[in-house]
Amino acid sequence: MNSSEQVLVTVTMVTVTMLPFLLRCVRYKCGLINTIQDVLRQRPGWVEVKDDGEWDFNWCDVGWLRENFDHSYMEEHVRINHFRNHYELTRKNLMVKNLKRHRKNLERDVGRMEASKCDFFPCTFALPSEYHLFVEEFKRSPGSTWIMKPVAKSQGKGIFLFRKLKDIMDWKKVTLISSSNVMNNNRHDGTRPEEQKDAAQVESYVAQRYVENPYLINGRKFDLRVYVLVTSYIPLKAWLYRDGFARFSSTRFSLSTIDDKYMHLTNVAVQKTAPDYDPEKGCKWQMQQLRRYLTAKHGRETVETLFKEMDNIFVRSLQSVQKFIINDKHCFELYGYDILLDQNLKPWLIEVNASPSHTPSSQEDYEMKCRLLEDTLNVVDMEGRLTGKEKRVGGYDLMWNDGPVNREDVNLETFGSTCFTANTHLGCVNDRENQLRRLLKPFPGQRRM
């Protein structure tokens, strides 16, 4: 071996010694079988482990998290896709509880003007615990429409609309009997008190004032699915994805009937069971298409205001749980926000999902979700290709980093130093391929294109 070869071997050995993790494969575990599985399998240098094999990255469901998180030792580099108590924001009753408390604290500490910026969720009560408060509010506005939702279910399961108190009284009787039976059965089989509480909580609902004047397109109701990635709660660091979609109902909207789930519920799981559902067309618009439509109809300034109000919803909702989420450097969370627009183009927060569906409803939907998940992995950066100072990674824009993040393309000399434009681009062009090509170092063993 000549001297130059010896130097090359020495440098290589030093590099491998200094970067033992960055140059070895990423061992991943995945508990879901949908688009995320495809994305993980296609990731260069990533290898799936089964059963009890050691892993570096785990995309798990919330059931696995609940059973295993507290018993798992995680090394420095390990990442998992949920925070331990994510449900503070993603369980419907807890989300509202935290938002109400946050609004109250703002009013006490800062004033009503600031607190009013949290008025983006409908009047909501947790049942059966707030039943009497709900009845008082119900009687103040007779004839209005309310919607009942199980606190811990998704895909439209268990939801119904009502206008008569009798409907709730019947539900309350059934729920109390069911919860009592669950508790009694658990006492006999030796179930722990906290498990009894979880079992009974399945029967908990929220009663929410129904938004009776939704914004309609072609006479149909829709809501928005927006993706927010949180990589830290202390300090709060949140990313907003440029893509998303609007989910449409298959039936023209009317308040003359409240029993038609295809009219009032926009969940894809509900709509795809409609008799006239066309799987080729689906029931979605991409976010860019919706933004273009709204801009053409209402003007750019109005639409900019709408999207700024949605930014406010994302940040304030995260701040409402910031002190209560168990922050862990191993954890990140990809939230699916459901936003409803009313006729005045006011956005309402309906709910936040900890496990937004990655099952595609069309080829276009599949491609969008692949981009979303690939960029989620790019931000989490198991390969160590980022500096940590990026404001944009693929389709993600850094929205909050222990404070608001200013848009890079704003010229402060032109607009003045007091001008602030949030670094958010929801529904704007997503030229992620070019951005990633400029930003990222090649994967280990790859040449830069």
Secondary structure by P-SEA (a helix, b strand, c coil): ccaaaaaaaaaaaaaaaacccccbbbbbbbccccaaaaaaaacccbbbbccccccccccccaaaaacccccccccccccccccccccccccaaaaaaaaaaaaaaaaacccccccccccccccccccccaaaaaaaaaaacccbbbbbbcccccccccccccccaaaaaaaaaaaaaaaaaaaaaaaaacccaaaaaaaaaccbbbbbcccccccccccccbbbbbbbbbcccccbbbbbbcbbbbbbbcbbbbcccccccccccccaaaaaacccccccccccccaaaaaaaaaacccaaaaaaaaaaaaaaaaaaaaacccccccccccccbbbbbbbbccccbbbbcccccccccccccaaaaaaaaaaaaaaaaaaccccccccccccccccccccccccccccccccccccccccccccccccccaaaaaaaaccccccccccc
